[in-house]
Amino acid sequence: MFLIVQRLLELRLARANERWARQQGAVEYGQAHYPLFFVLHPTWMLALLLEGRSAGGRVQWPMLALFVLAQPLRYWVIRTLGRYWNTRILIVPGGKRVTGGPFRFMPHPNYAVVALEIAAAPLAVGAWRTAIAYTVLNAALLLLVRLPAENAALKAYSGHHTDSVADLGSSDSTGLSASTDFESRGPP
């Protein structure tokens, strides 16, 4: 239940931020793959629930602790990005690379959180099949679809502005946790 409420609240925030970004003239990239994440995350939650129930309900405390410890990092990402945090790839004109907060340590902190959650939450309730299947699916979507779309957006942006791709970097964000990661650009 926590995951569902958390994701719905994050979607609400992402939609508000999306409206603001579009008012600033943001251009969206990768729209075609967005529904894939919309399918991935709810089905992951359903699989987690169903397999977790059939596994007997015994909690694996180290995995639960790992999941809980990932939450402050998620909110650190959201706070660092502020109004630029979103579940879509939105390039805001005049945007610069976000280099503060967790972005000092890794280029895609939200994707790291999502990957950790997708594995740890199912393992915490004995749903190892869900952990394996959705970790692989999430990795495939990120590596084969999402990150190439982000790179294409950065390349397109850098072709029309004086900032270089290296100056823009990544500021991923995931309202579905997907980790999401899901990206927006803007000044820190």
ABEGO torsion letter per residue (X at the ends): XAAAAAAAAAAAAAAAAAAAAAAAGBBBBGAAAAAAAAAAAAAAAAAAAAAAAAAGGBBBAAAAAAAAAAAAAAAAAAAAAEAABBABBBBBBGBBBBABEAAAABABAAAAAAAAAAAAAAAAAGBAAAAAAAAAAAAAAAAAAAAAAAAAAAAAAAAABABBAAAAEBBBBBAAGAGBXXBBBEBX
